[in-house]
Amino acid sequence: MRHQKSLAAIRPTLSGRACALREKSAVDARTGRSKTFYATEALTPYLDENEDYLLAKDALEDFTQSDDDAIELADGFWPA
């Protein structure tokens, strides 16, 4: 009984992180999956769809900031 009173006194002083962990446990208990799982599921399609665009955008930015010369399309080697 004395032990229960000490836990009740400590509970209001839990840090935000501890409360978040407790909340995560509630989500895990309801669904069997963590919040990280749902965040990953939401981000994966976006990254899959935009990966080539983002890589090309970065490459173009690097090229335009460099002093490299562009080559003609006909001069490039394009394997069949």
matplotlib code that plots the C-alpha trace (Angstrom):
import matplotlib.pyplot as plt

x = [0.0, 2.8, 4.5, 1.3, 1.3, 4.9, 4.1, 1.1, 3.4, 5.9, 3.5, 2.8, 6.5, 7.1, 9.0, 7.4, 9.5, 8.2, 4.6, 5.3, 6.6, 3.5, 1.3, 3.3, 2.6, -1.1, -0.9, 1.0, -1.6, -4.5, -3.1, -0.1, 2.0, 4.1, 3.8, 7.1, 5.5, 2.7, 5.2, 7.3, 4.2, 3.3, 6.7, 7.8, 5.4, 6.3, 10.0, 9.5, 7.6, 9.9, 13.4, 14.4, 13.1, 15.0, 18.2, 17.9, 17.2, 20.3, 22.5, 21.2, 21.9, 25.4, 26.0, 24.7, 27.0, 30.0, 32.0, 31.7, 30.7, 27.7, 28.0, 25.7, 23.1, 24.4, 27.9, 26.8, 27.3, 23.8, 23.8, 20.9]
y = [0.0, 2.4, 1.6, 2.6, 6.0, 6.7, 5.8, 8.1, 10.9, 10.3, 9.9, 13.7, 14.4, 12.1, 13.8, 14.4, 11.5, 9.1, 10.2, 9.7, 6.2, 5.4, 6.7, 4.6, 1.6, 2.4, 2.6, -0.7, -2.3, -1.2, -1.9, -4.1, -1.6, 1.3, 5.0, 4.5, 1.9, 4.2, 7.1, 4.8, 3.5, 7.1, 8.3, 5.3, 5.9, 9.6, 8.8, 6.0, 8.4, 11.3, 9.7, 10.1, 13.7, 14.6, 13.0, 14.7, 18.1, 17.8, 16.7, 19.6, 22.1, 20.7, 20.9, 24.5, 25.6, 24.0, 25.4, 22.1, 22.3, 20.5, 17.9, 17.6, 14.8, 13.2, 13.1, 11.1, 7.3, 5.7, 2.0, 0.2]
z = [0.0, 0.9, -2.5, -4.4, -2.8, -3.8, -7.4, -7.4, -6.1, -8.9, -11.8, -12.3, -12.5, -15.5, -18.3, -21.7, -23.1, -20.5, -21.3, -25.0, -24.3, -22.3, -25.2, -27.6, -25.5, -25.7, -29.5, -29.6, -27.4, -29.5, -33.0, -32.4, -34.4, -33.3, -34.4, -36.2, -38.4, -39.4, -40.1, -42.2, -44.1, -44.9, -46.0, -48.1, -51.0, -51.2, -51.2, -53.8, -56.1, -55.7, -55.4, -59.1, -59.2, -56.0, -57.3, -60.7, -59.0, -56.8, -59.8, -61.9, -59.1, -58.7, -62.5, -62.8, -59.9, -61.5, -64.5, -66.4, -70.0, -71.3, -74.0, -77.0, -76.7, -79.9, -78.5, -75.4, -75.2, -74.8, -74.5, -76.2]

ax = plt.figure().add_subplot(projection="3d")
ax.plot(x, y, z, "-o")
ax.set_aspect("equal")
plt.show()
